[in-house]
Amino acid sequence: MIFAATRAARFFLKLASRSDIIVQNFRPGTFAKWGVGYDHVRAVKPDTIYVSISGYGQFGPIHDRVAYDPLAQAMSGFISLNGTPDGPPMKAPTWLCDDLGGLHGAIGALAALRHRDRTGEGQHVDVAMLDAMLFQSNGNLTLGAMGVELKRWGNEIPFSVPTNTYKCRDGLVMAGVLLDTHWKVMARMGGAVIWPSTTNSRPSPAGWAIARNATRCLRSGARRAPSMKLSRVAPRKAFLRQSENLRGGCPMPHTLERDMLQQVPQEDGKLAPITGPAAKFSRTPTRIRSGAPALGAHTDAVLAELGIDADARKRLRESGVV
């Protein structure tokens, strides 16, 4: 719909009156200006679940600022902690704020729908990308408020060593020695692969001399071994894994087995490998049902549901409403 057209709001509200959930991600105040804000929708459907996703939320001192994913990443403090310890702040390689904002919007909508099932009450669900990033910061917001200094660690973990990426003859491996059992397995691997020591005693975070020695030994041994060999040394112990590259390579068999790439027909009839859903349902398996539709592909079907016949739809197009 083209909301600048005077009749667009009327058709939107008619559609909203038949809908359980409305989701919009425009700048705060925009939908209200167009006559389709929460109060407008609630007037035609009092129990509506109206989800607004924005950069900084529907209220607060900066709620009306323009926001994009990298800006919200920066404002959340995420980029100040991301990257190598001696490098500049680094944004995520994905649209992390957009994704988390959408995820929390979906969770909020489901929670509000559950509340409506019990009470009959609808409500406005307000999700800010900034809030979503702060919520997913693993307590860093709390630590910062308590005056704890937060450092950038790169691929290391301050309380678990050795944890880092290590260069091999043919690529990289990620080591995550997180448990005492991991340390003991690594110690038993012996000089044949990477570890010349026979110690079974894992250093505490305070034992940095031992930790640095462990890191040096792992780095030195990794250079002499193929990454696949290292990652298979203790496959069930899970402290070493080959670093995969998503660019142009064949996905792991495990990824394919779990339907994380699904061949989906597109508008032009060609098949494209589309990322599948993460959740697996035992009774209702999920599939990507269709490719991304062309702009306006479903307009006729939606308007027909509202009782608008073909001639009326033609007039709406000619007047610029749809």
Phi and psi in degrees as GROMACS dihedral restraints (atoms count N, CA, C in turn):
[ dihedral_restraints ]
;  ai    aj    ak    al  type     phi  dphi    fc
    3     4     5     6     1  -100.2    20    10
    4     5     6     7     1   101.4    20    10
    6     7     8     9     1   -71.6    20    10
    7     8     9    10     1   -12.2    20    10
    9    10    11    12     1   -68.8    20    10
   10    11    12    13     1   -22.1    20    10
   12    13    14    15     1   -73.9    20    10
   13    14    15    16     1   140.8    20    10
   15    16    17    18     1   -65.6    20    10
   16    17    18    19     1   -31.3    20    10
   18    19    20    21     1   -90.0    20    10
   19    20    21    22     1    -6.1    20    10
   21    22    23    24     1   -62.2    20    10
   22    23    24    25     1   -41.7    20    10
   24    25    26    27     1   -60.8    20    10
   25    26    27    28     1   -38.1    20    10
   27    28    29    30     1   -62.6    20    10
   28    29    30    31     1   -43.0    20    10
   30    31    32    33     1   -70.6    20    10
   31    32    33    34     1   -36.9    20    10
   33    34    35    36     1   -61.5    20    10
   34    35    36    37     1   -46.0    20    10
   36    37    38    39     1   -66.2    20    10
   37    38    39    40     1   -33.4    20    10
   39    40    41    42     1   -64.5    20    10
   40    41    42    43     1   -41.6    20    10
   42    43    44    45     1   -67.3    20    10
   43    44    45    46     1   -40.1    20    10
   45    46    47    48     1   -64.3    20    10
   46    47    48    49     1   -32.1    20    10
   48    49    50    51     1   -66.3    20    10
   49    50    51    52     1   -17.4    20    10
   51    52    53    54     1  -105.3    20    10
   52    53    54    55     1     4.8    20    10
   54    55    56    57     1  -110.2    20    10
   55    56    57    58     1   148.4    20    10
   57    58    59    60     1   -81.8    20    10
   58    59    60    61     1   -39.9    20    10
   60    61    62    63     1  -133.9    20    10
   61    62    63    64     1   134.1    20    10
   63    64    65    66     1  -112.9    20    10
   64    65    66    67     1   130.6    20    10
   66    67    68    69     1  -123.9    20    10
   67    68    69    70     1   127.5    20    10
   69    70    71    72     1  -141.3    20    10
   70    71    72    73     1   148.0    20    10
   72    73    74    75     1  -129.9    20    10
   73    74    75    76     1    38.1    20    10
   75    76    77    78     1   -86.6    20    10
   76    77    78    79     1   166.5    20    10
   78    79    80    81     1   -58.7    20    10
   79    80    81    82     1   138.8    20    10
   81    82    83    84     1   -50.5    20    10
   82    83    84    85     1   134.5    20    10
   84    85    86    87     1    95.0    20    10
   85    86    87    88     1   -18.2    20    10
   87    88    89    90     1   -67.4    20    10
   88    89    90    91     1   -48.2    20    10
   90    91    92    93     1   -67.0    20    10
   91    92    93    94     1   -36.0    20    10
   93    94    95    96     1   -63.4    20    10
   94    95    96    97     1   -39.8    20    10
   96    97    98    99     1   -62.2    20    10
   97    98    99   100     1   -33.2    20    10
   99   100   101   102     1   -83.9    20    10
  100   101   102   103     1    -2.8    20    10
  102   103   104   105     1    84.4    20    10
  103   104   105   106     1    19.7    20    10
  105   106   107   108     1  -132.2    20    10
  106   107   108   109     1    27.8    20    10
  108   109   110   111     1   -72.9    20    10
  109   110   111   112     1  -176.4    20    10
  111   112   113   114     1   -58.5    20    10
  112   113   114   115     1   -45.5    20    10
  114   115   116   117     1   -63.7    20    10
  115   116   117   118     1   -36.0    20    10
  117   118   119   120     1   -67.0    20    10
  118   119   120   121     1   -43.7    20    10
  120   121   122   123     1   -69.1    20    10
  121   122   123   124     1   -40.5    20    10
  123   124   125   126     1   -62.8    20    10
  124   125   126   127     1   -28.5    20    10
  126   127   128   129     1   -66.4    20    10
  127   128   129   130     1   -29.6    20    10
  129   130   131   132     1  -100.2    20    10
  130   131   132   133     1   -18.1    20    10
  132   133   134   135     1  -147.3    20    10
  133   134   135   136     1    91.1    20    10
  135   136   137   138     1   -58.9    20    10
  136   137   138   139     1   -27.8    20    10
  138   139   140   141     1   -98.3    20    10
  139   140   141   142     1    23.9    20    10
  141   142   143   144     1   -63.8    20    10
  142   143   144   145     1   146.6    20    10
  144   145   146   147     1  -103.2    20    10
  145   146   147   148     1   110.4    20    10
  147   148   149   150     1  -114.4    20    10
  148   149   150   151     1   110.7    20    10
  150   151   152   153     1  -104.1    20    10
  151   152   153   154     1   121.4    20    10
  153   154   155   156     1  -112.7    20    10
  154   155   156   157     1   119.8    20    10
  156   157   158   159     1  -112.2    20    10
  157   158   159   160     1   123.7    20    10
  159   160   161   162     1  -144.3    20    10
  160   161   162   163     1   178.9    20    10
  162   163   164   165     1   -67.8    20    10
  163   164   165   166     1   -47.7    20    10
  165   166   167   168     1  -126.8    20    10
  166   167   168   169     1    11.0    20    10
  168   169   170   171     1    95.3    20    10
  169   170   171   172     1   175.4    20    10
  171   172   173   174     1   -88.1    20    10
  172   173   174   175     1    -7.6    20    10
  174   175   176   177     1  -147.5    20    10
  175   176   177   178     1   169.1    20    10
  177   178   179   180     1   113.5    20    10
  178   179   180   181     1   161.0    20    10
  180   181   182   183     1   -57.6    20    10
  181   182   183   184     1   -29.8    20    10
  183   184   185   186     1  -117.3    20    10
  184   185   186   187     1    21.8    20    10
  186   187   188   189     1   -62.1    20    10
  187   188   189   190     1   -27.2    20    10
  189   190   191   192     1   -95.4    20    10
  190   191   192   193     1     9.7    20    10
  192   193   194   195     1   -75.3    20    10
  193   194   195   196     1   149.3    20    10
  195   196   197   198     1   -67.7    20    10
  196   197   198   199     1   138.1    20    10
  198   199   200   201     1  -137.4    20    10
  199   200   201   202     1   140.0    20    10
  201   202   203   204     1  -131.4    20    10
  202   203   204   205     1   162.8    20    10
  204   205   206   207     1   -48.8    20    10
  205   206   207   208     1   -53.4    20    10
  207   208   209   210     1   -61.7    20    10
  208   209   210   211     1   -32.1    20    10
  210   211   212   213     1   -68.4    20    10
  211   212   213   214     1   -41.3    20    10
  213   214   215   216     1   -68.3    20    10
  214   215   216   217     1   -36.1    20    10
  216   217   218   219     1   -59.2    20    10
  217   218   219   220     1   -44.1    20    10
  219   220   221   222     1   -66.3    20    10
  220   221   222   223     1   -45.3    20    10
  222   223   224   225     1   -66.6    20    10
  223   224   225   226     1   -28.0    20    10
  225   226   227   228     1   -74.7    20    10
  226   227   228   229     1   -12.3    20    10
  228   229   230   231     1    87.0    20    10
  229   230   231   232     1    -1.8    20    10
  231   232   233   234     1   -59.5    20    10
  232   233   234   235     1   -47.3    20    10
  234   235   236   237     1   -68.7    20    10
  235   236   237   238     1   -23.3    20    10
  237   238   239   240     1   -69.2    20    10
  238   239   240   241     1   -20.6    20    10
  240   241   242   243     1  -106.0    20    10
  241   242   243   244     1    -3.4    20    10
  243   244   245   246     1  -102.0    20    10
  244   245   246   247     1   140.2    20    10
  246   247   248   249     1   114.6    20    10
  247   248   249   250     1  -178.0    20    10
  249   250   251   252     1   -76.7    20    10
  250   251   252   253     1   153.1    20    10
  252   253   254   255     1   -57.0    20    10
  253   254   255   256     1   -32.9    20    10
  255   256   257   258     1  -103.3    20    10
  256   257   258   259     1    11.9    20    10
  258   259   260   261     1  -107.3    20    10
  259   260   261   262     1  -176.7    20    10
  261   262   263   264     1   -79.5    20    10
  262   263   264   265     1   165.2    20    10
  264   265   266   267     1   -56.2    20    10
  265   266   267   268     1   148.6    20    10
  267   268   269   270     1  -136.3    20    10
  268   269   270   271     1   129.5    20    10
  270   271   272   273     1   -76.0    20    10
  271   272   273   274     1   165.9    20    10
  273   274   275   276     1   -69.8    20    10
  274   275   276   277     1   151.6    20    10
  276   277   278   279     1   -76.0    20    10
  277   278   279   280     1    -5.6    20    10
  279   280   281   282     1  -119.6    20    10
  280   281   282   283     1   171.5    20    10
  282   283   284   285     1   -82.6    20    10
  283   284   285   286     1    72.6    20    10
  285   286   287   288     1   -64.5    20    10
  286   287   288   289     1   -44.3    20    10
  288   289   290   291     1   -64.1    20    10
  289   290   291   292     1   -43.4    20    10
  291   292   293   294     1   -58.9    20    10
  292   293   294   295     1   -46.9    20    10
  294   295   296   297     1   -64.4    20    10
  295   296   297   298     1   -46.1    20    10
  297   298   299   300     1   -69.2    20    10
  298   299   300   301     1   -35.7    20    10
  300   301   302   303     1   -61.5    20    10
  301   302   303   304     1   -44.5    20    10
  303   304   305   306     1   -65.1    20    10
  304   305   306   307     1   -40.6    20    10
  306   307   308   309     1   -62.5    20    10
  307   308   309   310     1   -47.2    20    10
  309   310   311   312     1   -69.3    20    10
  310   311   312   313     1   -29.0    20    10
  312   313   314   315     1   -63.6    20    10
  313   314   315   316     1   -42.9    20    10
  315   316   317   318     1   -65.4    20    10
  316   317   318   319     1   -43.6    20    10
  318   319   320   321     1   -62.3    20    10
  319   320   321   322     1   -43.4    20    10
  321   322   323   324     1   -63.1    20    10
  322   323   324   325     1   -40.2    20    10
  324   325   326   327     1   -63.5    20    10
  325   326   327   328     1   -41.9    20    10
  327   328   329   330     1   -66.0    20    10
  328   329   330   331     1   -40.1    20    10
  330   331   332   333     1   -64.9    20    10
  331   332   333   334     1   -41.9    20    10
  333   334   335   336     1   -66.7    20    10
  334   335   336   337     1   -36.2    20    10
  336   337   338   339     1   -66.0    20    10
  337   338   339   340     1   -39.8    20    10
  339   340   341   342     1   -63.2    20    10
  340   341   342   343     1   -40.9    20    10
  342   343   344   345     1   -62.8    20    10
  343   344   345   346     1   -40.9    20    10
  345   346   347   348     1   -66.2    20    10
  346   347   348   349     1   -35.8    20    10
  348   349   350   351     1   -60.4    20    10
  349   350   351   352     1   -34.1    20    10
  351   352   353   354     1   -87.3    20    10
  352   353   354   355     1   -32.2    20    10
  354   355   356   357     1  -119.5    20    10
  355   356   357   358     1   -18.5    20    10
  357   358   359   360     1    83.9    20    10
  358   359   360   361     1     0.9    20    10
  360   361   362   363     1   -92.2    20    10
  361   362   363   364     1   132.6    20    10
  363   364   365   366     1   -91.0    20    10
  364   365   366   367     1   176.8    20    10
  366   367   368   369     1  -168.1    20    10
  367   368   369   370     1   167.7    20    10
  369   370   371   372     1   -96.1    20    10
  370   371   372   373     1   123.4    20    10
  372   373   374   375     1  -103.9    20    10
  373   374   375   376     1   117.1    20    10
  375   376   377   378     1  -107.2    20    10
  376   377   378   379     1   114.2    20    10
  378   379   380   381     1  -120.9    20    10
  379   380   381   382     1   126.5    20    10
  381   382   383   384     1  -107.4    20    10
  382   383   384   385     1   137.0    20    10
  384   385   386   387     1   -59.2    20    10
  385   386   387   388     1   -38.3    20    10
  387   388   389   390     1   -60.5    20    10
  388   389   390   391     1   -45.4    20    10
  390   391   392   393     1   -62.6    20    10
  391   392   393   394     1   -40.3    20    10
  393   394   395   396     1   -62.6    20    10
  394   395   396   397     1   -41.7    20    10
  396   397   398   399     1   -64.9    20    10
  397   398   399   400     1   -42.4    20    10
  399   400   401   402     1   -66.2    20    10
  400   401   402   403     1   -37.9    20    10
  402   403   404   405     1   -62.9    20    10
  403   404   405   406     1   -36.9    20    10
  405   406   407   408     1   -89.1    20    10
  406   407   408   409     1    15.5    20    10
  408   409   410   411     1   -87.2    20    10
  409   410   411   412     1    11.9    20    10
  411   412   413   414     1    55.9    20    10
  412   413   414   415     1    39.5    20    10
  414   415   416   417     1    84.9    20    10
  415   416   417   418     1     4.1    20    10
  417   418   419   420     1   -64.0    20    10
  418   419   420   421     1   -32.8    20    10
  420   421   422   423     1   -62.9    20    10
  421   422   423   424     1   -42.0    20    10
  423   424   425   426     1   -65.2    20    10
  424   425   426   427     1   -45.2    20    10
  426   427   428   429     1   -61.6    20    10
  427   428   429   430     1   -42.7    20    10
  429   430   431   432     1   -62.6    20    10
  430   431   432   433     1   -40.2    20    10
  432   433   434   435     1   -65.9    20    10
  433   434   435   436     1   -25.1    20    10
  435   436   437   438     1   -88.0    20    10
  436   437   438   439     1     0.5    20    10
  438   439   440   441     1    85.3    20    10
  439   440   441   442     1    11.6    20    10
  441   442   443   444     1   -76.4    20    10
  442   443   444   445     1   131.1    20    10
  444   445   446   447     1   -73.1    20    10
  445   446   447   448     1   126.4    20    10
  447   448   449   450     1  -104.6    20    10
  448   449   450   451     1   123.4    20    10
  450   451   452   453     1  -106.5    20    10
  451   452   453   454     1   159.7    20    10
  453   454   455   456     1   -91.3    20    10
  454   455   456   457     1   122.4    20    10
  456   457   458   459     1  -109.4    20    10
  457   458   459   460     1    -3.6    20    10
  459   460   461   462     1    62.1    20    10
  460   461   462   463     1  -127.9    20    10
  462   463   464   465     1   -91.6    20    10
  463   464   465   466     1     1.8    20    10
  465   466   467   468     1   -88.6    20    10
  466   467   468   469     1   163.1    20    10
  468   469   470   471     1  -124.5    20    10
  469   470   471   472     1   125.7    20    10
  471   472   473   474     1   -63.6    20    10
  472   473   474   475     1   -25.5    20    10
  474   475   476   477     1  -106.4    20    10
  475   476   477   478     1    11.0    20    10
  477   478   479   480     1  -147.5    20    10
  478   479   480   481     1   119.2    20    10
  480   481   482   483     1  -133.6    20    10
  481   482   483   484     1   147.8    20    10
  483   484   485   486     1   -83.9    20    10
  484   485   486   487     1   133.2    20    10
  486   487   488   489     1  -132.5    20    10
  487   488   489   490     1   116.4    20    10
  489   490   491   492     1  -178.2    20    10
  490   491   492   493     1   176.8    20    10
  492   493   494   495     1   -94.9    20    10
  493   494   495   496     1   143.9    20    10
  495   496   497   498     1  -133.0    20    10
  496   497   498   499     1   135.5    20    10
  498   499   500   501     1   -79.6    20    10
  499   500   501   502     1   129.7    20    10
  501   502   503   504     1  -108.4    20    10
  502   503   504   505     1  -175.3    20    10
  504   505   506   507     1   -62.7    20    10
  505   506   507   508     1   -32.3    20    10
  507   508   509   510     1  -127.8    20    10
  508   509   510   511     1    14.6    20    10
  510   511   512   513     1   162.9    20    10
  511   512   513   514     1  -150.6    20    10
  513   514   515   516     1  -125.8    20    10
  514   515   516   517     1   150.3    20    10
  516   517   518   519     1  -123.8    20    10
  517   518   519   520     1   152.7    20    10
  519   520   521   522     1  -107.0    20    10
  520   521   522   523     1   123.4    20    10
  522   523   524   525     1  -102.8    20    10
  523   524   525   526     1   133.4    20    10
  525   526   527   528     1  -135.0    20    10
  526   527   528   529     1    82.3    20    10
  528   529   530   531     1   -85.6    20    10
  529   530   531   532     1    84.9    20    10
  531   532   533   534     1   -97.6    20    10
  532   533   534   535     1   -22.2    20    10
  534   535   536   537     1  -123.6    20    10
  535   536   537   538     1   160.4    20    10
  537   538   539   540     1   -59.6    20    10
  538   539   540   541     1   -35.4    20    10
  540   541   542   543     1   -63.6    20    10
  541   542   543   544     1   -35.4    20    10
  543   544   545   546     1   -63.2    20    10
  544   545   546   547     1   -45.0    20    10
  546   547   548   549     1   -60.5    20    10
  547   548   549   550     1   -43.2    20    10
  549   550   551   552     1   -66.7    20    10
  550   551   552   553     1   -39.9    20    10
  552   553   554   555     1   -64.1    20    10
  553   554   555   556     1   -43.0    20    10
  555   556   557   558     1   -62.7    20    10
  556   557   558   559     1   -40.2    20    10
  558   559   560   561     1   -64.3    20    10
  559   560   561   562     1   -35.3    20    10
  561   562   563   564     1   -78.7    20    10
  562   563   564   565     1   -12.3    20    10
  564   565   566   567     1   -61.6    20    10
  565   566   567   568     1   -29.9    20    10
  567   568   569   570     1    75.3    20    10
  568   569   570   571     1   174.0    20    10
  570   571   572   573     1   -67.6    20    10
  571   572   573   574     1   -12.2    20    10
  573   574   575   576     1   -62.3    20    10
  574   575   576   577     1   -24.2    20    10
  576   577   578   579     1  -122.4    20    10
  577   578   579   580     1   -69.0    20    10
  579   580   581   582     1  -138.8    20    10
  580   581   582   583     1   -15.1    20    10
  582   583   584   585     1  -124.1    20    10
  583   584   585   586     1   109.0    20    10
  585   586   587   588     1   -81.3    20    10
  586   587   588   589     1   -13.2    20    10
  588   589   590   591     1   -88.8    20    10
  589   590   591   592     1   160.7    20    10
  591   592   593   594     1  -116.4    20    10
  592   593   594   595     1    12.3    20    10
  594   595   596   597     1   -65.4    20    10
  595   596   597   598     1   142.3    20    10
  597   598   599   600     1  -110.2    20    10
  598   599   600   601     1     9.6    20    10
  600   601   602   603     1  -103.3    20    10
  601   602   603   604     1   114.2    20    10
  603   604   605   606     1   -79.3    20    10
  604   605   606   607     1   134.9    20    10
  606   607   608   609     1   -71.3    20    10
  607   608   609   610     1   148.3    20    10
  609   610   611   612     1   -78.1    20    10
  610   611   612   613     1   165.6    20    10
  612   613   614   615     1   -54.8    20    10
  613   614   615   616     1   -26.2    20    10
  615   616   617   618     1   -78.1    20    10
  616   617   618   619     1   -16.5    20    10
  618   619   620   621     1   -85.8    20    10
  619   620   621   622     1    62.9    20    10
  621   622   623   624     1   -68.3    20    10
  622   623   624   625     1   -26.4    20    10
  624   625   626   627     1   -63.6    20    10
  625   626   627   628     1   -45.6    20    10
  627   628   629   630     1   -66.0    20    10
  628   629   630   631     1   -40.8    20    10
  630   631   632   633     1   -61.3    20    10
  631   632   633   634     1   -44.5    20    10
  633   634   635   636     1   -64.8    20    10
  634   635   636   637     1   -37.0    20    10
  636   637   638   639     1   -65.6    20    10
  637   638   639   640     1   -41.7    20    10
  639   640   641   642     1   -61.4    20    10
  640   641   642   643     1   -42.3    20    10
  642   643   644   645     1   -64.3    20    10
  643   644   645   646     1   -43.2    20    10
  645   646   647   648     1   -62.3    20    10
  646   647   648   649     1   -44.0    20    10
  648   649   650   651     1   -63.6    20    10
  649   650   651   652     1   -42.9    20    10
  651   652   653   654     1   -65.1    20    10
  652   653   654   655     1   -41.7    20    10
  654   655   656   657     1   -64.7    20    10
  655   656   657   658     1   -43.0    20    10
  657   658   659   660     1   -66.1    20    10
  658   659   660   661     1   -44.9    20    10
  660   661   662   663     1   -68.2    20    10
  661   662   663   664     1   -36.0    20    10
  663   664   665   666     1   -62.9    20    10
  664   665   666   667     1   -35.0    20    10
  666   667   668   669     1   -61.7    20    10
  667   668   669   670     1   -26.0    20    10
  669   670   671   672     1   -92.7    20    10
  670   671   672   673     1    -7.7    20    10
  672   673   674   675     1  -117.4    20    10
  673   674   675   676     1   148.6    20    10
  675   676   677   678     1   -68.3    20    10
  676   677   678   679     1   146.0    20    10
  678   679   680   681     1   -62.2    20    10
  679   680   681   682     1   -37.3    20    10
  681   682   683   684     1   -65.2    20    10
  682   683   684   685     1   -38.4    20    10
  684   685   686   687     1   -63.7    20    10
  685   686   687   688     1   -44.1    20    10
  687   688   689   690     1   -63.4    20    10
  688   689   690   691     1   -42.7    20    10
  690   691   692   693     1   -69.7    20    10
  691   692   693   694     1   -17.0    20    10
  693   694   695   696     1  -100.7    20    10
  694   695   696   697     1    -0.3    20    10
  696   697   698   699     1   -59.0    20    10
  697   698   699   700     1   -47.4    20    10
  699   700   701   702     1  -136.1    20    10
  700   701   702   703     1    68.2    20    10
  702   703   704   705     1   -58.9    20    10
  703   704   705   706     1   -28.8    20    10
  705   706   707   708     1   -91.3    20    10
  706   707   708   709     1    -7.2    20    10
  708   709   710   711     1   -91.3    20    10
  709   710   711   712     1   -18.5    20    10
  711   712   713   714     1    66.9    20    10
  712   713   714   715     1    21.6    20    10
  714   715   716   717     1  -100.4    20    10
  715   716   717   718     1    -6.2    20    10
  717   718   719   720     1  -131.5    20    10
  718   719   720   721     1   128.5    20    10
  720   721   722   723     1  -141.7    20    10
  721   722   723   724     1   140.7    20    10
  723   724   725   726     1   -63.8    20    10
  724   725   726   727     1   138.2    20    10
  726   727   728   729     1   -81.1    20    10
  727   728   729   730     1   116.9    20    10
  729   730   731   732     1   -85.6    20    10
  730   731   732   733     1   152.8    20    10
  732   733   734   735     1  -117.0    20    10
  733   734   735   736     1   122.6    20    10
  735   736   737   738     1   -78.7    20    10
  736   737   738   739     1   -11.4    20    10
  738   739   740   741     1   -79.6    20    10
  739   740   741   742     1   110.7    20    10
  741   742   743   744     1    65.5    20    10
  742   743   744   745     1     6.8    20    10
  744   745   746   747     1   -97.8    20    10
  745   746   747   748     1   169.1    20    10
  747   748   749   750     1   -80.3    20    10
  748   749   750   751     1   129.2    20    10
  750   751   752   753     1   -61.1    20    10
  751   752   753   754     1   155.6    20    10
  753   754   755   756     1   -60.5    20    10
  754   755   756   757     1   144.2    20    10
  756   757   758   759     1   -54.0    20    10
  757   758   759   760     1   -35.5    20    10
  759   760   761   762     1   -61.7    20    10
  760   761   762   763     1   -42.1    20    10
  762   763   764   765     1   -63.0    20    10
  763   764   765   766     1   -42.8    20    10
  765   766   767   768     1   -67.9    20    10
  766   767   768   769     1   -40.8    20    10
  768   769   770   771     1   -60.0    20    10
  769   770   771   772     1   -32.7    20    10
  771   772   773   774     1   -91.6    20    10
  772   773   774   775     1    14.9    20    10
  774   775   776   777     1    60.5    20    10
  775   776   777   778     1    31.2    20    10
  777   778   779   780     1   -80.7    20    10
  778   779   780   781     1    -8.1    20    10
  780   781   782   783     1  -127.2    20    10
  781   782   783   784     1   120.4    20    10
  783   784   785   786     1  -122.3    20    10
  784   785   786   787     1   131.4    20    10
  786   787   788   789     1   -77.3    20    10
  787   788   789   790     1   114.9    20    10
  789   790   791   792     1  -122.7    20    10
  790   791   792   793     1   129.3    20    10
  792   793   794   795     1   -64.9    20    10
  793   794   795   796     1   138.5    20    10
  795   796   797   798     1  -104.2    20    10
  796   797   798   799     1   178.8    20    10
  798   799   800   801     1   -58.2    20    10
  799   800   801   802     1   -32.2    20    10
  801   802   803   804     1   -87.2    20    10
  802   803   804   805     1     4.4    20    10
  804   805   806   807     1    90.4    20    10
  805   806   807   808     1   -11.0    20    10
  807   808   809   810     1   -81.2    20    10
  808   809   810   811     1   155.2    20    10
  810   811   812   813     1   -91.2    20    10
  811   812   813   814     1   142.2    20    10
  813   814   815   816     1  -132.7    20    10
  814   815   816   817     1   140.0    20    10
  816   817   818   819     1   -78.0    20    10
  817   818   819   820     1   106.7    20    10
  819   820   821   822     1  -105.4    20    10
  820   821   822   823     1   137.5    20    10
  822   823   824   825     1   -62.4    20    10
  823   824   825   826     1   129.5    20    10
  825   826   827   828     1   -86.9    20    10
  826   827   828   829     1   171.5    20    10
  828   829   830   831     1   -66.0    20    10
  829   830   831   832     1   147.7    20    10
  831   832   833   834     1   -77.9    20    10
  832   833   834   835     1   -37.8    20    10
  834   835   836   837     1   -79.2    20    10
  835   836   837   838     1   135.1    20    10
  837   838   839   840     1  -111.2    20    10
  838   839   840   841     1   126.9    20    10
  840   841   842   843     1  -106.0    20    10
  841   842   843   844     1   131.6    20    10
  843   844   845   846     1   -72.3    20    10
  844   845   846   847     1   -31.1    20    10
  846   847   848   849     1  -102.7    20    10
  847   848   849   850     1   -26.8    20    10
  849   850   851   852     1  -131.3    20    10
  850   851   852   853     1    74.8    20    10
  852   853   854   855     1   -55.3    20    10
  853   854   855   856     1   140.6    20    10
  855   856   857   858     1   -98.6    20    10
  856   857   858   859     1   143.1    20    10
  858   859   860   861     1  -136.0    20    10
  859   860   861   862     1   157.5    20    10
  861   862   863   864     1   -79.7    20    10
  862   863   864   865     1   108.2    20    10
  864   865   866   867     1   -72.9    20    10
  865   866   867   868     1   -31.5    20    10
  867   868   869   870     1  -157.4    20    10
  868   869   870   871     1   163.4    20    10
  870   871   872   873     1   -78.1    20    10
  871   872   873   874     1   177.5    20    10
  873   874   875   876     1   -64.8    20    10
  874   875   876   877     1   126.9    20    10
  876   877   878   879     1   -74.8    20    10
  877   878   879   880     1   156.8    20    10
  879   880   881   882     1   -68.9    20    10
  880   881   882   883     1   156.0    20    10
  882   883   884   885     1   -56.8    20    10
  883   884   885   886     1   123.5    20    10
  885   886   887   888     1    82.1    20    10
  886   887   888   889     1     8.7    20    10
  888   889   890   891     1   -61.9    20    10
  889   890   891   892     1   -30.4    20    10
  891   892   893   894     1  -106.7    20    10
  892   893   894   895     1     7.4    20    10
  894   895   896   897     1   -59.0    20    10
  895   896   897   898     1   -46.3    20    10
  897   898   899   900     1   -62.2    20    10
  898   899   900   901     1   -43.3    20    10
  900   901   902   903     1   -64.0    20    10
  901   902   903   904     1   -41.7    20    10
  903   904   905   906     1   -67.1    20    10
  904   905   906   907     1   -45.2    20    10
  906   907   908   909     1   -67.6    20    10
  907   908   909   910     1   -33.0    20    10
  909   910   911   912     1   -64.3    20    10
  910   911   912   913     1   -34.8    20    10
  912   913   914   915     1   -61.2    20    10
  913   914   915   916     1   -28.9    20    10
  915   916   917   918     1   -85.2    20    10
  916   917   918   919     1     2.4    20    10
  918   919   920   921     1    85.8    20    10
  919   920   921   922     1    16.2    20    10
  921   922   923   924     1   -92.3    20    10
  922   923   924   925     1   116.8    20    10
  924   925   926   927     1   -79.1    20    10
  925   926   927   928     1   177.1    20    10
  927   928   929   930     1   -61.8    20    10
  928   929   930   931     1   -41.1    20    10
  930   931   932   933     1   -64.3    20    10
  931   932   933   934     1   -41.4    20    10
  933   934   935   936     1   -66.7    20    10
  934   935   936   937     1   -37.6    20    10
  936   937   938   939     1   -65.4    20    10
  937   938   939   940     1   -37.1    20    10
  939   940   941   942     1   -63.1    20    10
  940   941   942   943     1   -41.4    20    10
  942   943   944   945     1   -67.0    20    10
  943   944   945   946     1   -36.5    20    10
  945   946   947   948     1   -62.7    20    10
  946   947   948   949     1   -39.5    20    10
  948   949   950   951     1   -67.0    20    10
  949   950   951   952     1   -42.6    20    10
  951   952   953   954     1   -65.3    20    10
  952   953   954   955     1   -30.3    20    10
  954   955   956   957     1   -90.9    20    10
  955   956   957   958     1    -0.1    20    10
  957   958   959   960     1    81.6    20    10
  958   959   960   961     1    16.4    20    10
  960   961   962   963     1   -76.5    20    10
  961   962   963   964     1   -39.5    20    10
